[in-house]
């Protein structure tokens, strides 16, 4: 009896977003990206640029600040080190600025 319940639960949606996606697909409302291959290439290049790290550094940071960054990273669905690296990269490239 447990096996049937286990097999059934594998196919159940995980969350509301997945339920909506399934509903949209079933109702032919979901529209795929028209230039899928180009979009995949673009996002792969973004990932490669973010992953390409060739220097290591040690940084001391206040515990409270680190916890806040970690919380924001969790909410964004990315590792906190990646978030910090992204912020540094954006600042270095002039996409964000700081008032000191």
C-alpha positions in Angstrom: 0.0 0.0 0.0 2.8 2.4 0.8 4.4 1.9 -2.6 1.3 3.2 -4.4 1.3 6.3 -2.3 5.0 6.9 -2.8 4.7 6.5 -6.6 1.8 8.9 -6.7 3.6 11.5 -4.6 6.5 11.6 -7.1 4.2 13.1 -9.8 2.5 15.6 -7.6 3.6 19.3 -8.1 6.1 20.6 -5.6 4.7 24.0 -5.1 2.2 26.6 -6.4 4.5 27.7 -9.1 4.9 24.2 -10.5 1.1 23.6 -10.2 0.5 26.7 -12.2 3.0 25.7 -14.8 1.4 22.3 -15.2 -2.0 23.9 -15.5 -0.7 26.3 -18.2 0.8 23.5 -20.2 -2.4 21.5 -20.0 -4.5 24.5 -21.1 -2.0 25.4 -23.9 -1.4 28.7 -22.2 2.4 28.1 -21.7 4.5 29.6 -24.4 8.0 28.6 -24.9 10.7 31.1 -25.6 10.8 31.5 -29.4 14.6 31.8 -29.7 15.4 29.1 -27.1 18.9 28.2 -28.4 20.0 31.9 -28.4 18.6 32.4 -24.9 20.4 29.2 -23.6 23.7 30.5 -25.1 23.2 33.9 -23.5 22.6 32.5 -20.1 25.4 30.0 -20.4 27.8 32.9 -21.1 26.5 34.7 -18.1 27.1 31.6 -15.9 30.6 31.2 -17.4 31.5 34.8 -16.6 30.2 34.5 -13.1 32.0 31.2 -12.5 35.3 32.4 -14.0 37.3 33.2 -10.8 41.0 33.0 -10.8 41.9 34.8 -7.5 41.2 34.0 -3.9 40.8 36.5 -1.1 40.2 36.5 2.6 37.7 39.1 4.0 36.6 39.9 7.5 33.0 40.9 7.8 30.7 41.7 10.7 28.6 38.7 11.7 25.3 40.6 11.3 26.2 41.7 7.8 27.2 38.2 6.7 23.9 36.8 8.1 21.9 39.4 6.2 23.8 38.6 3.0 23.2 34.9 3.6 19.5 35.5 4.1 19.3 37.5 0.9 21.2 34.9 -1.0 18.9 32.1 0.3 15.8 34.2 -0.9 17.5 34.7 -4.3 18.4 31.0 -4.5 22.1 31.5 -4.9 25.1 30.8 -2.7 26.1 33.8 -0.6 29.7 33.7 -2.0 28.2 34.1 -5.5 26.1 37.0 -4.3 29.1 38.8 -2.8 31.2 38.1 -6.0 28.3 39.4 -8.1 28.1 42.6 -6.0 31.9 43.2 -6.3 31.8 42.6 -10.1 28.9 45.0 -10.6 30.7 47.7 -8.5 34.0 47.1 -10.4 32.2 47.4 -13.7 30.3 50.6 -12.7 26.9 49.1 -12.7 26.3 50.0 -9.1 27.9 52.8 -7.0 28.4 53.4 -3.3 28.3 56.5 -1.2 31.1 56.4 1.3 
